[in-house]
Structure formats: structure tokens, C-alpha cells
Amino acid sequence: MTKPHKHCPVCGISIPPEERFCSPKCEETYAERARKVAKTRRMFYIILAVIIVIYIAYVFRGQLGF
């Protein structure tokens, strides 16, 4: 039977269960990807909010004086 282990979320190498990454390089790669995902998610919500505001302005255009 194999001893307990898990895998690095970036490269998939076997690592001890108490470790999170196999190397500082993988940790940096993971952090960079997380920042990109957060930035993309933030931009999505901003664009969605703008679309909703435009839609509401369009729906109520007669009542708002446009």
C-alpha cells in the first residue's frame, strides 16, 4: 500500500499531506493564476452591473426624462 500523500495542484507531483505545493515556483504560479481569476471575475461583475444599469435606464427611459 502507498503511504499517504496528495498532489501539487499546479504540476501534479506527489507531495506529503501537510504540504500545499511542491516548490515555491508552483506556489507563485498558483498565486498568479488566482490573481488573474480574481481580476477576470471582478471585470465580469463590473460589466454585468453596467449592463443592468443600461437596461434599467432603457426600461424607464420615459419616466427618467431621456
Number of C-alpha atoms within 10 A of each C-alpha: 3 4 7 9 12 16 16 18 14 16 13 11 11 14 16 14 11 8 12 14 22 18 13 9 11 16 16 13 13 16 12 12 13 12 12 12 12 12 11 12 12 12 12 12 11 12 12 12 12 12 12 12 12 13 12 11 15 12 11 12 12 9 8 9 7 8
